[in-house]
Amino acid sequence: MASLDLEQLLEAPNIKLLMQQAETVLRDEAHQRQQFYDWVNEDHKAEFINGAIVMHSPVKERHWVAVGNLYSLLKAYVIKHKLGRVASEKAMISLTRNDYEPDVCFWNTERSQTFGSEMMQFPAPDLVVEVLSKSTEKIDRGVKYNDYAAHGVQEYWIVDTRKQLIEQYILDVDLETFTLENTFKIQQEVESKIVAGFRIEVEAVFNEEASNKALLKLLMN
């Protein structure tokens, strides 16, 4: 898709004018992005997307339950097996143009070995999980979906708390886009393709009691 867009652009007779307009927009956007960095702090839940600051409103209980459960399970597993680092919500992912705070993300050991305690901006993760809400679904399925793929995120989970299912997307490196690997429902188990051996019941994401049982199972194995 990206190469097709580029081909179309190169064929445009007004390509130089379009590039000049784009450069002006991107210069203004870079200035706005720096203002965002100067403003944002640990008390703000905000992202910088295509030149605009996107503030996040409080979430429903089912949202923070899913985020908390999945973060706890993934973090415990990754620490036990020394696979890398896991973060939740307040870790800012700085990509070429945009800055995101994913609900849950994972970096392998190689990518995370340079992280320091004072870092506030991080590179593209290997796995990203976004839990849908009414206000963010369009972004999660739109600009984030495309941006994560363009920057080499290997695996992307979209969690739907209302339908209680998990969509698992895997990066197609050649096309620079995600392909839907599977959709997992409440009675099934989901297994990561990137975090080796991480396998949990889908119910453990949505139910705290099931999550506790899954955590014990992960720590015992």
Rosetta silent file (secondary structure, phi, psi, omega in degrees, C-alpha in Angstrom):
SEQUENCE: MASLDLEQLLEAPNIKLLMQQAETVLRDEAHQRQQFYDWVNEDHKAEFINGAIVMHSPVKERHWVAVGNLYSLLKAYVIKHKLGRVASEKAMISLTRNDYEPDVCFWNTERSQTFGSEMMQFPAPDLVVEVLSKSTEKIDRGVKYNDYAAHGVQEYWIVDTRKQLIEQYILDVDLETFTLENTFKIQQEVESKIVAGFRIEVEAVFNEEASNKALLKLLMN
SCORE:     score description
SCORE:     0.000 S_00000001
   1 L     0.000  -43.000 -179.231    0.000    0.000    0.000 S_00000001
   2 H   -63.584  -43.191 -179.929    2.802    2.438    0.875 S_00000001
   3 H   -66.006  -35.201  178.093    4.653    1.787   -2.414 S_00000001
   4 H   -65.035  -42.948  177.384    1.415    2.254   -4.367 S_00000001
   5 H   -61.489  -40.363  179.825    0.825    5.643   -2.744 S_00000001
   6 H   -65.575  -42.016  178.161    4.393    6.670   -3.579 S_00000001
   7 H   -61.165  -41.797  178.875    3.967    5.620   -7.203 S_00000001
   8 H   -64.479  -39.212  179.159    0.802    7.678   -7.446 S_00000001
   9 H   -64.909  -43.386 -178.610    2.579   10.676   -5.940 S_00000001
  10 H   -64.842  -25.181  179.433    5.509   10.416   -8.358 S_00000001
  11 H   -85.027  -10.888 -177.995    3.084   10.428  -11.288 S_00000001
  12 L   -70.707  129.345 -179.382    1.352   13.609  -10.105 S_00000001
  13 L   -66.476  -22.205 -179.348    2.198   16.584  -12.363 S_00000001
  14 L  -103.512   31.817 -174.738    2.099   18.946   -9.356 S_00000001
  15 H   -59.650  -38.856 -178.973    4.400   16.836   -7.203 S_00000001
  16 H   -65.121  -40.422  177.613    6.763   19.727   -6.412 S_00000001
  17 H   -64.176  -42.204  179.123    3.898   21.904   -5.215 S_00000001
  18 H   -62.998  -40.524 -179.940    2.552   19.066   -3.099 S_00000001
  19 H   -67.096  -38.465  177.401    5.984   18.495   -1.549 S_00000001
  20 H   -63.673  -41.975  178.348    6.366   22.191   -0.745 S_00000001
  21 H   -64.917  -40.516  179.434    2.972   22.205    0.942 S_00000001
  22 H   -65.246  -40.703  179.180    3.864   19.053    2.862 S_00000001
  23 H   -62.191  -39.373  178.362    7.173   20.537    4.040 S_00000001
  24 H   -64.196  -45.694  179.123    5.364   23.602    5.376 S_00000001
  25 H   -61.692  -44.053 -177.258    2.860   21.463    7.236 S_00000001
  26 H   -69.292  -32.423  175.232    5.575   19.224    8.694 S_00000001
  27 H   -64.613  -45.574  178.271    7.646   22.214    9.859 S_00000001
  28 H   -63.274  -38.864 -179.109    4.630   23.608   11.708 S_00000001
  29 H   -66.672  -39.205  178.534    3.895   20.157   13.076 S_00000001
  30 H   -62.479  -37.991  177.152    7.466   19.735   14.365 S_00000001
  31 H   -65.812  -43.463  178.469    7.116   23.008   16.260 S_00000001
  32 H   -64.679  -35.750  179.814    3.806   21.873   17.753 S_00000001
  33 H   -66.339  -40.502  177.001    5.355   18.535   18.680 S_00000001
  34 H   -63.829  -39.091  176.213    8.151   20.255   20.607 S_00000001
  35 H   -62.548  -37.239  176.508    5.528   22.304   22.461 S_00000001
  36 H   -62.105  -44.659  178.726    3.803   19.022   23.288 S_00000001
  37 H   -62.341  -38.428 -179.671    7.045   17.638   24.752 S_00000001
  38 H   -68.905  -27.735 -176.224    7.516   20.786   26.820 S_00000001
  39 H   -90.834  -42.029 -171.284    3.968   20.513   28.160 S_00000001
  40 L   -69.538  144.437  176.042    3.373   16.808   28.712 S_00000001
  41 L  -148.193 -171.782 -175.035    4.378   15.192   32.019 S_00000001
  42 L   -65.816  -17.402 -178.956    3.588   12.164   34.165 S_00000001
  43 L   -87.024  -10.131 -177.209    0.217   13.642   35.155 S_00000001
  44 L  -100.868  134.898  169.967   -1.045   13.882   31.567 S_00000001
  45 L  -106.543   94.126 -173.592   -2.568   11.022   29.600 S_00000001
  46 E  -148.315  155.798  177.146   -2.081   12.400   26.107 S_00000001
  47 E  -131.419  157.593  176.784   -0.739   11.500   22.679 S_00000001
  48 E  -112.624  112.290 -172.716    0.519   13.552   19.735 S_00000001
  49 E  -129.974  116.140  176.687   -1.113   12.338   16.514 S_00000001
  50 L    50.149   45.696  173.872   -0.743   13.968   13.095 S_00000001
  51 L    88.911    1.693 -177.381   -0.076   17.410   14.504 S_00000001
  52 E  -128.371  145.950  173.897   -2.700   17.403   17.256 S_00000001
  53 E   -83.434  126.521  179.754   -2.679   16.657   20.974 S_00000001
  54 E  -110.538  110.246  177.948   -5.169   13.912   21.801 S_00000001
  55 E   -86.313  147.301 -179.350   -6.275   13.906   25.437 S_00000001
  56 L  -109.521  131.026  179.569   -7.719   10.737   26.943 S_00000001
  57 L   -84.497  166.576  176.589  -10.807   10.752   29.114 S_00000001
  58 L   -56.714  148.099 -176.482  -11.389    8.355   32.057 S_00000001
  59 L  -103.667  163.992  177.048  -12.101    4.782   30.988 S_00000001
  60 L   -74.414  160.823 -177.359  -14.787    2.302   31.966 S_00000001
  61 H   -57.130  -43.215 -177.363  -14.087   -0.367   34.557 S_00000001
  62 H   -62.004  -25.916  178.971  -13.964   -3.160   31.992 S_00000001
  63 H   -71.517  -52.667 -177.136  -11.213   -1.252   30.181 S_00000001
  64 H   -71.123  -24.043  174.135   -8.838   -0.857   33.123 S_00000001
  65 H   -65.689  -46.274 -179.722   -9.558   -4.416   34.258 S_00000001
  66 H   -63.829  -44.500  179.524   -8.471   -5.770   30.866 S_00000001
  67 H   -62.324  -47.178 -178.466   -5.384   -3.558   30.734 S_00000001
  68 H   -62.811  -43.170 -179.971   -4.387   -4.448   34.301 S_00000001
  69 H   -63.050  -50.196 -176.675   -4.899   -8.172   33.823 S_00000001
  70 H   -66.499  -39.436  177.638   -2.973   -8.409   30.590 S_00000001
  71 H   -61.499  -46.443 -179.225   -0.154   -6.200   31.830 S_00000001
  72 H   -61.995  -43.422 -178.414    0.271   -8.263   35.009 S_00000001
  73 H   -67.049  -47.932 -177.787    0.274  -11.570   33.126 S_00000001
  74 H   -66.775  -42.804 -179.311    2.642  -10.476   30.378 S_00000001
  75 H   -62.425  -45.583 -179.531    5.026   -8.685   32.726 S_00000001
  76 H   -60.765  -42.388 -178.802    5.271  -11.657   35.109 S_00000001
  77 H   -67.039  -44.876 -177.905    5.955  -14.047   32.233 S_00000001
  78 H   -65.481  -40.816  178.142    8.543  -11.818   30.560 S_00000001
  79 H   -64.481  -44.894 -178.159   10.409  -11.197   33.823 S_00000001
  80 H   -59.381  -41.244 -175.181   10.448  -14.882   34.711 S_00000001
  81 H   -99.099    6.127  175.856   11.888  -15.880   31.344 S_00000001
  82 L    51.783   54.818 -175.001   14.082  -12.782   30.934 S_00000001
  83 L   -98.767  -12.940 -178.090   12.612  -11.952   27.544 S_00000001
  84 E   150.408 -138.624 -176.923   12.727   -8.147   27.648 S_00000001
  85 E  -132.844  149.537  178.135   10.563   -5.347   29.061 S_00000001
  86 E  -128.683  138.658  177.941    6.824   -4.693   29.410 S_00000001
  87 E  -134.296  160.938 -178.798    5.109   -1.336   29.943 S_00000001
  88 E  -136.980  125.876  167.499    1.557   -0.153   30.416 S_00000001
  89 L    63.693  -56.647 -172.660   -0.232    3.069   29.413 S_00000001
  90 L   -91.532    3.505  175.473    2.229    5.773   30.489 S_00000001
  91 L   -83.175  120.424 -177.480    5.197    4.663   28.379 S_00000001
  92 E   -88.274  121.861  177.643    5.431    7.075   25.435 S_00000001
  93 E   -96.069  114.970 -177.513    6.278    5.477   22.108 S_00000001
  94 E  -102.556  110.248  178.575    7.887    8.077   19.822 S_00000001
  95 L  -102.159 -171.562 -173.009    7.695    7.199   16.139 S_00000001
  96 L   -55.106  -43.332 -174.807    8.673    9.228   13.093 S_00000001
  97 L  -118.062  -28.822 -170.002    5.698   11.573   13.262 S_00000001
  98 L  -123.623  161.076  177.042    3.567   10.605   16.235 S_00000001
  99 E  -125.668  124.625 -176.905    3.779    9.824   19.949 S_00000001
 100 E  -122.214  158.055  171.090    1.548    7.162   21.480 S_00000001
 101 L  -124.227   84.604 -177.119    0.913    5.685   24.921 S_00000001
 102 L   -61.955  157.660  178.766   -0.247    2.115   24.196 S_00000001
 103 L   -65.788  -44.360  176.152   -2.267    0.213   26.774 S_00000001
 104 E  -145.736  140.839  176.307    0.358   -2.559   26.934 S_00000001
 105 E  -149.305  157.439 -176.554    3.589   -3.057   25.008 S_00000001
 106 E  -134.670  135.601  171.399    6.606   -5.369   24.946 S_00000001
 107 E  -117.495  139.331  176.390   10.198   -4.940   23.750 S_00000001
 108 E   -72.395  174.888 -174.821   12.545   -7.883   23.392 S_00000001
 109 H   -59.523  -41.968 -178.684   15.881   -7.967   25.203 S_00000001
 110 H   -62.260  -44.832 -177.380   17.830   -6.513   22.286 S_00000001
 111 H   -72.105  -30.266 -173.187   15.527   -3.522   21.882 S_00000001
 112 H   -95.168   -4.199 -173.926   15.206   -2.815   25.590 S_00000001
 113 L   -67.826  -18.245  179.637   18.840   -3.178   26.668 S_00000001
 114 L   -94.457    0.079 -178.441   19.495    0.547   26.163 S_00000001
 115 L   -66.572  140.237  176.695   16.560    1.696   28.321 S_00000001
 116 L  -123.867  163.481 -174.881   17.472    3.872   31.281 S_00000001
 117 L   -66.346  -20.269 -179.534   15.597    4.925   34.400 S_00000001
 118 L   -97.850   -0.137 -179.363   15.331    8.539   33.184 S_00000001
 119 L   -66.752  140.718  176.665   13.998    7.724   29.705 S_00000001
 120 L  -125.570   -8.761  177.647   10.601    9.179   28.810 S_00000001
 121 E  -128.843  133.510 -171.839   10.435    8.357   25.085 S_00000001
 122 E  -127.034  155.572 -179.480   10.771    4.833   23.748 S_00000001
 123 L   -77.123  174.983  179.544   11.172    3.157   20.327 S_00000001
 124 L   -58.383  131.031  178.469    8.602    1.019   18.553 S_00000001
 125 L   -75.167  174.719  172.980    7.822   -2.124   20.584 S_00000001
 126 L   -86.957  -33.859  177.927    7.724   -5.673   19.261 S_00000001
 127 E  -130.423  133.224  175.120    4.190   -6.239   20.568 S_00000001
 128 E  -125.907  138.095  174.725    1.507   -3.605   21.123 S_00000001
 129 E  -122.083  127.470  172.953   -1.904   -4.121   22.740 S_00000001
 130 E  -119.542  128.831  177.298   -4.685   -1.555   22.486 S_00000001
 131 E   -96.448  121.596 -173.091   -7.918   -2.012   24.429 S_00000001
 132 L   -66.788  144.072  165.914  -10.801   -0.460   22.536 S_00000001
 133 L  -138.049  165.127 -176.111  -12.986    2.312   23.886 S_00000001
 134 L   -59.322  -37.030 -175.069  -15.647    4.313   22.083 S_00000001
 135 L   -81.311  -17.816 -174.708  -13.416    7.382   21.860 S_00000001
 136 L  -114.694   -7.441 -173.484  -10.267    5.581   20.645 S_00000001
 137 H   -58.463  -42.308 -179.555  -11.473    2.760   18.375 S_00000001
 138 H   -61.386  -39.871  178.600  -11.141    4.800   15.175 S_00000001
 139 H   -69.914  -44.410 -178.494   -7.555    5.722   16.093 S_00000001
 140 H   -61.906  -35.975 -178.853   -6.637    2.197   17.214 S_00000001
 141 H   -92.641   -6.689 -176.386   -7.929    0.709   13.969 S_00000001
 142 L  -112.016  -98.467 -173.192   -6.724    3.590   11.802 S_00000001
 143 H   -63.074  -39.067  179.314   -3.621    5.723   12.268 S_00000001
 144 H   -67.084  -43.747  178.541   -2.121    3.548   15.020 S_00000001
 145 H   -53.626  -49.098 -178.527   -2.728    0.360   13.054 S_00000001
 146 H   -71.694  -39.582 -176.817   -0.890    1.795   10.041 S_00000001
 147 H   -69.679  -42.907  178.248    1.817    3.574   12.038 S_00000001
 148 H   -60.258  -43.215  179.695    2.714    0.561   14.168 S_00000001
 149 H   -64.823  -42.916 -178.114    3.053   -1.573   11.025 S_00000001
 150 H   -64.011  -24.708 -177.361    5.135    1.060    9.227 S_00000001
 151 L  -106.151   18.495  167.858    7.578    1.161   12.160 S_00000001
 152 L    83.439   16.667  172.860    8.096   -2.587   12.451 S_00000001
 153 L   -64.342  124.450 -171.351    5.820   -3.606   15.330 S_00000001
 154 L   -78.814  -29.525 -174.753    5.737   -7.364   14.841 S_00000001
 155 E  -145.616  138.341 -176.469    2.450   -8.146   16.555 S_00000001
 156 E  -134.881  122.120  175.601   -0.637   -6.073   17.366 S_00000001
 157 E  -106.457  131.953  170.498   -3.521   -7.095   19.587 S_00000001
 158 E  -111.479  119.124 -175.640   -6.828   -5.234   19.570 S_00000001
 159 E  -103.830  122.976  178.878   -8.884   -6.126   22.645 S_00000001
 160 E  -105.349  104.596 -176.678  -12.657   -5.639   22.534 S_00000001
 161 L   -74.292  -26.063 -179.480  -13.977   -5.645   26.109 S_00000001
 162 L   -71.262  -44.847  179.324  -17.606   -5.347   25.041 S_00000001
 163 L   -89.660   -8.475 -178.544  -17.517   -8.467   22.841 S_00000001
 164 L    54.112   60.926  176.492  -14.821  -10.082   25.005 S_00000001
 165 E  -145.354  163.344 -179.216  -12.512  -11.056   22.175 S_00000001
 166 E  -127.047  124.154  174.514   -8.943  -10.443   21.034 S_00000001
 167 E   -95.741  126.144 -178.929   -7.913   -9.753   17.443 S_00000001
 168 E  -109.056  119.090  179.250   -4.324  -10.820   16.757 S_00000001
 169 E  -113.133  140.786  179.762   -2.512   -9.135   13.864 S_00000001
 170 E  -120.106  139.910 -177.084    0.933  -10.117   12.555 S_00000001
 171 E   -70.722  129.201  167.932    3.199   -7.859   10.510 S_00000001
 172 E   -94.363  103.864 -172.159    3.649   -8.616    6.820 S_00000001
 173 L   -61.494  -40.394 -177.031    7.134   -7.159    6.380 S_00000001
 174 L   -65.306  -39.724 -177.379    6.977   -6.995    2.580 S_00000001
 175 L   -91.501   -9.683 -177.485    3.675   -5.095    2.513 S_00000001
 176 L    55.207   43.575  177.126    4.408   -3.068    5.681 S_00000001
 177 E  -148.419  167.072  178.923    0.956   -3.824    6.998 S_00000001
 178 E   -91.348  149.904  170.093   -0.742   -6.194    9.433 S_00000001
 179 E  -120.207  142.256 -179.480   -2.673   -9.302    8.518 S_00000001
 180 E   -72.528  114.427  179.207   -5.321  -10.748   10.808 S_00000001
 181 E   -78.882  -45.672 -178.471   -3.900  -13.977   12.248 S_00000001
 182 E  -170.423  160.739  171.435   -6.938  -14.926   14.308 S_00000001
 183 E  -118.498  120.084 -174.138   -9.801  -13.678   16.453 S_00000001
 184 E  -104.223  130.822 -178.936   -9.915  -15.334   19.872 S_00000001
 185 E  -102.890  175.961 -168.918  -13.124  -15.610   21.876 S_00000001
 186 L   -58.949  -30.505 -177.790  -13.754  -16.093   25.581 S_00000001
 187 L   -85.528   -0.188 -173.263  -13.650  -19.921   25.493 S_00000001
 188 L  -107.789  176.790  173.213  -10.294  -20.024   23.695 S_00000001
 189 E  -113.414  143.052  176.993   -6.615  -19.496   24.427 S_00000001
 190 E  -113.036  137.259 -179.566   -4.498  -16.837   22.761 S_00000001
 191 E  -127.155  130.558  179.143   -0.785  -17.319   22.172 S_00000001
 192 L   -71.059  143.708  174.787    1.668  -14.615   21.186 S_00000001
 193 L   -87.847  -18.845 -174.503    3.770  -15.142   18.081 S_00000001
 194 L  -103.095  -40.372  177.641    6.461  -12.761   19.330 S_00000001
 195 L   -89.512   98.192 -170.182    6.648  -13.437   23.074 S_00000001
 196 L   -56.195  122.865  174.396    7.785  -17.042   22.949 S_00000001
 197 L    84.458   -4.137 -179.410    5.567  -19.386   24.962 S_00000001
 198 L   -78.212  108.323 -175.632    3.182  -16.737   26.280 S_00000001
 199 E  -138.602  124.731 -178.054   -0.203  -18.452   26.162 S_00000001
 200 E  -138.963  158.873  172.296   -3.257  -17.549   28.261 S_00000001
 201 E   -72.891  139.438 -179.920   -6.987  -18.127   28.329 S_00000001
 202 L   -58.844  -35.668 -179.887   -8.872  -15.214   26.804 S_00000001
 203 H   -58.260  -29.465 -178.534  -11.086  -15.111   29.895 S_00000001
 204 H   -65.935  -19.449  176.936   -8.031  -14.166   31.970 S_00000001
 205 H   -77.636  -31.874 -171.831   -7.946  -10.799   30.203 S_00000001
 206 H  -105.025  -12.614 -175.339  -11.526   -9.925   31.136 S_00000001
 207 L  -127.417  124.401 -174.271  -11.993  -11.629   34.506 S_00000001
 208 H   -68.489  -36.532  177.826   -9.780  -10.889   37.523 S_00000001
 209 H   -65.426  -43.988  176.886  -10.314  -14.274   39.185 S_00000001
 210 H   -64.130  -33.688  178.274   -9.408  -16.073   35.954 S_00000001
 211 H   -65.208  -41.270  178.111   -6.419  -13.746   35.645 S_00000001
 212 H   -62.285  -41.241  178.286   -5.133  -14.759   39.086 S_00000001
 213 H   -64.425  -42.459  179.248   -5.398  -18.425   38.145 S_00000001
 214 H   -64.756  -36.595  179.263   -3.581  -17.792   34.885 S_00000001
 215 H   -63.855  -45.571  177.473   -0.843  -15.886   36.705 S_00000001
 216 H   -59.837  -40.303  179.727   -0.194  -18.789   39.047 S_00000001
 217 H   -64.815  -41.889  179.432   -0.075  -21.150   36.077 S_00000001
 218 H   -64.393  -39.630 -177.022    2.431  -18.942   34.257 S_00000001
 219 H   -74.609  -27.277 -179.051    4.681  -18.655   37.303 S_00000001
 220 H   -80.928  -30.515 -175.977    4.603  -22.414   38.004 S_00000001
 221 L   -81.807    0.000    0.000    5.456  -23.510   34.470 S_00000001
